[in-house]
Amino acid sequence: MLQTSAADQTKQVIVSFRARAARAGDFLNRRLGIFAEDAQLRQSAACLIMARGPDAYMATPNNLFRLLSEFIMLLLGALLILLAATGRIGLPTRPGGVVALGAIFIFWGVRAATRPGAKAARAETLVRAGSLALVGILILAVPFVPAQRAPQLFILAGGVLVLRGALAAAISVARR
């Protein structure tokens, strides 16, 4: 019936450590024993509160930024799919901007693929570069297809971006 709180139990443990250290010997040893026991108690309490296993790691800002950018690509692809499926996006009257956008995506993808990087991140780089080049090809093809097929190309481009976001994020997380 009589239960003590966790704070009372901790206080009892500290008092018992200090009592044992006080009985240990002369004044100097007793003073050092108190500090040593308190430090040992604090260290063990901190280890219990913040226990980390061998597989636990703290994400670096670079990894978090990479995951955020892949999440943004995933959302951008979903938005492109939504706009194309609802008929809000289609063949523009002046295709120059779409051709330029497609060329920029292709250039961006080729540049990302040829940029030197770490061997461990090569698969992630190839997924990003390939998806950008494929989206560029799909967008570049929009002015050259019949008007009723343009939304389907935008849906495919959005699907590529969604897959890129999910796959690159999974590779980035699995690499750790």
C-alpha positions in Angstrom: 0.0 0.0 0.0 2.8 2.3 0.8 4.6 3.2 -2.4 7.3 5.8 -2.8 7.7 7.8 -5.9 10.6 7.5 -8.3 12.1 10.8 -6.9 12.0 9.4 -3.4 13.7 6.2 -4.5 16.4 8.1 -6.3 16.9 10.3 -3.2 17.3 7.1 -1.0 19.9 5.7 -3.4 21.9 8.9 -3.3 21.7 9.1 0.5 22.8 5.4 0.8 25.8 6.1 -1.5 26.8 9.1 0.6 26.4 7.2 3.8 28.6 4.4 2.6 31.3 6.9 1.4 31.1 8.7 4.8 31.8 5.4 6.6 34.8 4.6 4.4 37.7 6.2 6.1 39.3 9.5 6.9 38.1 12.9 5.9 39.9 13.3 2.5 38.9 9.8 1.3 35.4 10.4 2.5 35.2 13.7 0.5 36.6 12.2 -2.7 34.3 9.1 -2.2 31.2 11.3 -2.2 32.2 13.1 -5.4 33.2 9.8 -7.1 30.0 8.1 -6.1 27.9 11.0 -7.2 29.7 11.2 -10.5 29.3 7.5 -11.0 25.6 7.8 -10.1 25.1 10.7 -12.5 26.9 8.9 -15.3 24.8 5.7 -14.9 21.6 7.7 -14.7 22.4 9.6 -17.8 23.2 6.3 -19.6 19.9 4.9 -18.6 18.0 7.9 -19.7 19.8 8.4 -23.0 20.6 4.8 -23.9 22.0 4.4 -27.4 22.4 1.1 -29.1 25.2 0.3 -31.6 22.9 1.1 -34.5 21.7 4.4 -33.2 23.0 7.5 -34.9 22.3 11.2 -35.0 21.3 12.5 -38.4 23.6 15.2 -39.8 22.2 18.4 -41.2 23.3 17.2 -44.6 21.3 14.0 -44.4 18.3 15.9 -43.1 18.5 18.4 -45.9 18.8 15.6 -48.4 15.7 13.9 -47.0 13.8 17.2 -47.0 14.7 17.8 -50.7 13.5 14.4 -51.6 10.3 14.9 -49.8 9.8 18.2 -51.7 10.4 16.3 -55.0 7.8 13.8 -53.9 5.3 16.5 -53.2 6.1 18.3 -56.4 5.5 15.1 -58.4 2.2 14.6 -56.5 1.1 18.2 -57.3 2.0 17.7 -61.0 -0.1 14.5 -61.1 -3.0 16.2 -59.4 -2.9 19.2 -61.7 -2.7 17.0 -64.8 -5.4 14.6 -63.7 -7.9 17.4 -62.9 -7.3 19.1 -66.3 -5.7 22.2 -64.9 -2.5 21.7 -66.9 -2.2 20.9 -70.6 -0.5 21.9 -73.8 0.6 25.6 -73.6 -0.1 28.0 -76.5 3.5 28.9 -76.8 5.7 25.8 -76.3 9.0 27.7 -76.0 8.9 27.7 -72.2 8.1 24.0 -72.0 10.9 23.2 -74.4 13.3 25.3 -72.4 12.1 23.7 -69.1 12.6 20.2 -70.6 16.1 21.1 -71.8 17.0 22.5 -68.4 15.9 19.3 -66.7 17.9 17.1 -69.2 21.0 19.3 -68.7 20.5 19.2 -64.9 20.2 15.4 -65.0 23.3 14.9 -67.2 25.3 17.3 -65.0 24.3 15.5 -61.9 25.3 12.1 -63.4 28.7 13.3 -64.5 29.6 15.2 -61.4 32.3 13.3 -59.3 31.0 12.1 -56.0 31.5 9.5 -53.3 31.3 5.9 -54.4 28.9 5.1 -51.5 26.3 7.6 -52.8 26.6 6.6 -56.4 23.3 4.7 -56.6 21.5 7.7 -55.0 23.2 10.1 -57.5 22.2 7.9 -60.5 18.5 7.7 -59.3 18.4 11.5 -59.0 20.2 12.1 -62.3 18.1 9.6 -64.2 14.9 10.9 -62.9 15.7 14.4 -63.8 16.7 13.4 -67.4 13.6 11.3 -67.8 11.3 14.2 -66.5 13.1 16.5 -69.0 12.5 14.1 -71.9 8.8 13.8 -70.9 8.3 17.5 -70.6 10.3 18.1 -73.8 7.9 15.8 -75.6 4.7 17.7 -74.5 4.7 20.2 -77.5 5.2 17.4 -80.0 2.2 15.1 -79.0 -1.5 15.7 -79.6 -3.2 18.0 -77.1 -5.2 15.2 -75.5 -2.0 13.3 -74.7 -0.2 16.2 -72.9 -1.8 15.6 -69.5 -0.7 11.9 -69.6 2.9 13.0 -70.1 2.6 15.4 -67.2 1.2 12.5 -65.1 4.1 10.3 -66.1 6.6 13.1 -65.2 4.9 13.5 -61.8 5.0 9.8 -61.3 8.7 9.8 -62.0 9.2 12.6 -59.5 7.2 10.7 -56.8 9.2 7.5 -57.4 12.4 9.5 -57.3 11.5 11.1 -54.0 10.5 7.8 -52.4 13.4 5.8 -53.8 16.1 8.3 -53.1 14.9 8.8 -49.6 14.8 5.1 -49.0 18.3 4.7 -50.3 19.5 7.6 -48.2 17.9 6.1 -45.0 19.1 2.6 -45.8 22.7 3.8 -46.3 22.9 4.5 -42.6 
